[in-house]
Amino acid sequence: MATEARWLNDDDQAFWRLMLAATRKIDRVLDETLLAGSDLSTSEFAVLVSLSEAPDQALRLRDLCTGLDWDRSRTSHQITRMERRGLVTKRRSEGDARGVEVSLTEEGTRRLESAAPDHVESVRRIVFDHMTPEQREPLRQFWQGVLNVTNVPGHPDFCGILLDPPPGQGTEQGAAQGGAQ
């Protein structure tokens, strides 16, 4: 049984727009830092970090997809582009002809090591330098709560219905104009 949309009130709308602006700024700063210093995209950097932390600096493609929370098509295309740039190699998994293993190359390692100092400095400036120790735990709980939501599009547990409120939540509505972007 579908219910009406639970519109955002003015305070919710202001907070939501603040979150969007802040996450866009974080993304932009990290993108610009990586591109300027190492000619890497944030997606390439994420792949290189994942591979660098894996045993033997290699992962099966499906495990890389899971770790990055990307679909197989996106991951496969990203790896193909990175292989052309000499950052990774891919080959059939030993013992499983259907599986693909992705490995970090020396060039990928060099570029990751080159990018890491500026990247971490940008992360410190944009996130941590103005955060107090007292703010960290409530923010950690908030972001973990966001990650724990499963009944949304893109998650395997999504039931296909958005208008039914989650169990235990009412259907209070704010102003009809208070939609989310």
Secondary structure, 3 states (H helix, E strand, C coil): CCCCCCCCCHHHHHHHHHHHHHHHHHHHHHHHHHHHHHCCCHHHHHHHHHHHCCHHHEEEHHHHHHHHCCCHHHHHHHHHHHHHCCCEEEEEECCEEEEEEEEECHHHHHHHHHHHHHHHHHHHHHHHCCCCHHHHHHHHHHHHHHHHCCCCCCCCCCCCCCCCCCCCCCCCCCCCCCCCC
